[in-house]
Amino acid sequence: MPRLEDHCWTCSCAPSRGDSEDRVVAPKAVDMLSIITTVLRGAYGSLHSDRAANLLRRGLVLFAVGVFLALVLNLLQIQRHVTLFPEEVMSTLFSSAWWIPPCCGTGAAVIGLLYPCIDSHLGEPHKFKREWASVMRCIAVFVGINHASVKLDFANNVQLSLTLAALSLGLWWTFDRSRSGFGLGITTAFLATVITQLLVYNGVYQYTSPDFLYVRSWLPCIFFSGGVTMGNIGRQLAMGGGEKPHID
């Protein structure tokens, strides 16, 4: 009598050894991809937070520099009777209106952060004289231009304006030489002059001997050189403060 084992056969649907190995490897691959995704998300979040913190630090430094320069330069103009404020504000800190330093600091932060952002957007990283020694010289020249606007005596304001315009262009050519820097400097000069005209028109303060509507004709030159100066500071801060060789 034939045995039952003689009539048995192997089923084709039974799992082979290769299939069982694939079933073991697949979950491991999924787990590995999940771990890699988690690591990448964490790295991106950390990088994003680092960028935000770096942006905040740069903004605070630019704001502080803008406030300091506003206090010093505005005090110089008040002492030389270039600008006149109402009597009630003359007893405040450094004989200046309280709102001027914060406004100048905010403007300095915006300009200083815009310069490297525009450079990156245009794909033209600024590499001309990227070192702190050059930035400090640029600040010194900017303060000198402001000092010249108060101290120099010319036969008329046109001669003074032309002189300061040449000095401002010389500052841009010496420490910047970029198209984006020139364009942002012109934009800064235009917007700041319009805002100043509106403030003087509304009686917030006034200029002695105005010859350009309600302000002095040389004021756009000061704003232009100030925009270039804050742009150089912002660019250097964006580079992390590393010393770079000159690329003239």
DRENZA-976302 format. One record per residue (C-alpha): residue in one letter; y, z, x; residue number from 1. Coordinates in steps of 0.5 Angstrom, whole numbers, plus 500, padded with zeros to 3 digits. Example, Ala and Ser with C-alpha at 12.3 -4.5 7.8 and 13.67 -1.06 7.14 Angstrom:
# residues 2
REC rest  py  pz  px  nr
REC    A 491 516 525   1
REC    S 498 514 527   2
END
This chain:
# residues 248
REC rest  py  pz  px  nr
REC    M 500 500 500   1
REC    P 507 498 503   2
REC    R 512 504 505   3
REC    L 518 504 502   4
REC    E 522 504 509   5
REC    D 519 497 509   6
REC    H 523 494 504   7
REC    C 530 497 506   8
REC    W 535 493 509   9
REC    T 542 495 512  10
REC    C 548 494 507  11
REC    S 554 489 510  12
REC    C 559 494 507  13
REC    A 557 500 511  14
REC    P 563 502 516  15
REC    S 562 499 523  16
REC    R 564 503 530  17
REC    G 570 499 531  18
REC    D 573 500 524  19
REC    S 572 507 524  20
REC    E 576 507 531  21
REC    D 581 503 527  22
REC    R 582 509 522  23
REC    V 583 514 527  24
REC    V 588 510 531  25
REC    A 592 508 525  26
REC    P 595 515 523  27
REC    K 596 516 531  28
REC    A 600 510 531  29
REC    V 604 512 525  30
REC    D 605 519 528  31
REC    M 608 516 534  32
REC    L 613 512 531  33
REC    S 615 518 527  34
REC    I 616 522 533  35
REC    I 620 516 536  36
REC    T 624 515 530  37
REC    T 626 523 530  38
REC    V 628 523 537  39
REC    L 632 516 536  40
REC    R 636 519 530  41
REC    G 637 526 534  42
REC    A 640 522 540  43
REC    Y 644 518 536  44
REC    G 647 524 532  45
REC    S 648 528 539  46
REC    L 652 521 542  47
REC    H 656 521 535  48
REC    S 658 528 536  49
REC    D 659 528 543  50
REC    R 664 522 542  51
REC    A 667 525 536  52
REC    A 669 531 541  53
REC    N 671 527 546  54
REC    L 676 523 541  55
REC    L 678 530 539  56
REC    R 680 533 546  57
REC    R 683 526 548  58
REC    G 688 527 542  59
REC    L 689 534 543  60
REC    V 691 533 550  61
REC    L 696 527 548  62
REC    F 699 531 543  63
REC    A 701 536 548  64
REC    V 704 531 553  65
REC    G 708 528 547  66
REC    V 710 535 545  67
REC    F 712 537 552  68
REC    L 716 530 554  69
REC    A 719 531 547  70
REC    L 722 538 548  71
REC    V 724 536 555  72
REC    L 727 529 554  73
REC    N 731 531 547  74
REC    L 734 537 551  75
REC    L 737 533 556  76
REC    Q 740 528 551  77
REC    I 743 534 547  78
REC    Q 746 537 553  79
REC    R 749 530 555  80
REC    H 751 530 547  81
REC    V 748 523 546  82
REC    T 744 526 540  83
REC    L 748 531 535  84
REC    F 744 535 530  85
REC    P 747 540 525  86
REC    E 749 547 527  87
REC    E 743 550 523  88
REC    V 738 547 528  89
REC    M 742 548 534  90
REC    S 739 556 535  91
REC    T 732 554 535  92
REC    L 727 553 540  93
REC    F 730 549 546  94
REC    S 736 547 542  95
REC    S 732 542 538  96
REC    A 730 540 531  97
REC    W 723 544 530  98
REC    W 720 537 527  99
REC    I 721 533 533 100
REC    P 716 535 538 101
REC    P 710 535 533 102
REC    C 712 528 530 103
REC    C 713 526 538 104
REC    G 706 529 539 105
REC    T 703 526 533 106
REC    G 706 519 535 107
REC    A 703 520 543 108
REC    A 696 522 540 109
REC    V 696 515 536 110
REC    I 698 511 541 111
REC    G 694 514 547 112
REC    L 688 513 542 113
REC    L 690 506 540 114
REC    Y 690 503 547 115
REC    P 683 504 549 116
REC    C 681 502 542 117
REC    I 684 495 542 118
REC    D 682 494 549 119
REC    S 675 495 547 120
REC    H 676 491 541 121
REC    L 679 485 545 122
REC    G 673 485 550 123
REC    E 678 486 556 124
REC    P 677 493 559 125
REC    H 684 495 563 126
REC    K 682 496 570 127
REC    F 689 495 573 128
REC    K 691 501 577 129
REC    R 686 506 574 130
REC    E 687 513 577 131
REC    W 691 519 575 132
REC    A 696 518 581 133
REC    S 698 512 578 134
REC    V 699 515 571 135
REC    M 703 521 574 136
REC    R 708 516 577 137
REC    C 708 512 571 138
REC    I 710 519 567 139
REC    A 715 520 573 140
REC    V 718 513 572 141
REC    F 719 514 564 142
REC    V 722 520 565 143
REC    G 727 517 570 144
REC    I 729 512 565 145
REC    N 730 517 560 146
REC    H 735 520 565 147
REC    A 738 514 567 148
REC    S 740 513 559 149
REC    V 744 519 559 150
REC    K 747 519 566 151
REC    L 749 512 568 152
REC    D 756 510 566 153
REC    F 757 503 565 154
REC    A 763 499 562 155
REC    N 759 498 555 156
REC    N 753 499 552 157
REC    V 750 492 553 158
REC    Q 750 493 560 159
REC    L 746 499 560 160
REC    S 741 496 555 161
REC    L 740 490 559 162
REC    T 739 495 565 163
REC    L 734 500 561 164
REC    A 730 493 559 165
REC    A 729 491 566 166
REC    L 727 498 568 167
REC    S 722 498 562 168
REC    L 719 491 563 169
REC    G 718 493 571 170
REC    L 715 500 568 171
REC    W 710 495 564 172
REC    W 709 490 570 173
REC    T 708 496 575 174
REC    F 703 500 571 175
REC    D 700 496 566 176
REC    R 700 488 566 177
REC    S 696 487 560 178
REC    R 697 483 554 179
REC    S 695 489 549 180
REC    G 699 494 553 181
REC    F 706 489 552 182
REC    G 704 488 545 183
REC    L 703 495 543 184
REC    G 709 497 547 185
REC    I 713 492 543 186
REC    T 710 494 536 187
REC    T 711 502 538 188
REC    A 719 500 540 189
REC    F 720 496 533 190
REC    L 717 502 529 191
REC    A 720 508 532 192
REC    T 727 504 532 193
REC    V 726 503 524 194
REC    I 724 510 523 195
REC    T 730 513 527 196
REC    Q 735 508 524 197
REC    L 732 511 517 198
REC    L 733 518 519 199
REC    V 740 517 522 200
REC    Y 742 513 515 201
REC    N 739 519 511 202
REC    G 744 524 515 203
REC    V 738 528 519 204
REC    Y 742 527 526 205
REC    Q 746 522 529 206
REC    Y 748 519 535 207
REC    T 755 519 539 208
REC    S 758 512 539 209
REC    P 752 508 536 210
REC    D 752 500 537 211
REC    F 746 498 534 212
REC    L 747 499 527 213
REC    Y 746 507 527 214
REC    V 743 508 534 215
REC    R 744 506 541 216
REC    S 742 499 543 217
REC    W 738 502 549 218
REC    L 733 506 544 219
REC    P 728 501 543 220
REC    C 727 500 551 221
REC    I 726 508 551 222
REC    F 721 507 546 223
REC    F 717 501 549 224
REC    S 717 505 556 225
REC    G 714 511 552 226
REC    G 709 507 549 227
REC    V 706 504 555 228
REC    T 706 511 559 229
REC    M 702 514 553 230
REC    G 698 508 553 231
REC    N 696 509 560 232
REC    I 695 516 559 233
REC    G 690 515 554 234
REC    R 686 509 558 235
REC    Q 685 514 563 236
REC    L 683 520 559 237
REC    A 678 515 556 238
REC    M 675 513 562 239
REC    G 673 520 563 240
REC    G 678 521 569 241
REC    G 674 518 574 242
REC    E 678 515 580 243
REC    K 678 508 580 244
REC    P 680 503 586 245
REC    H 686 499 585 246
REC    I 684 492 582 247
REC    D 691 488 583 248
END
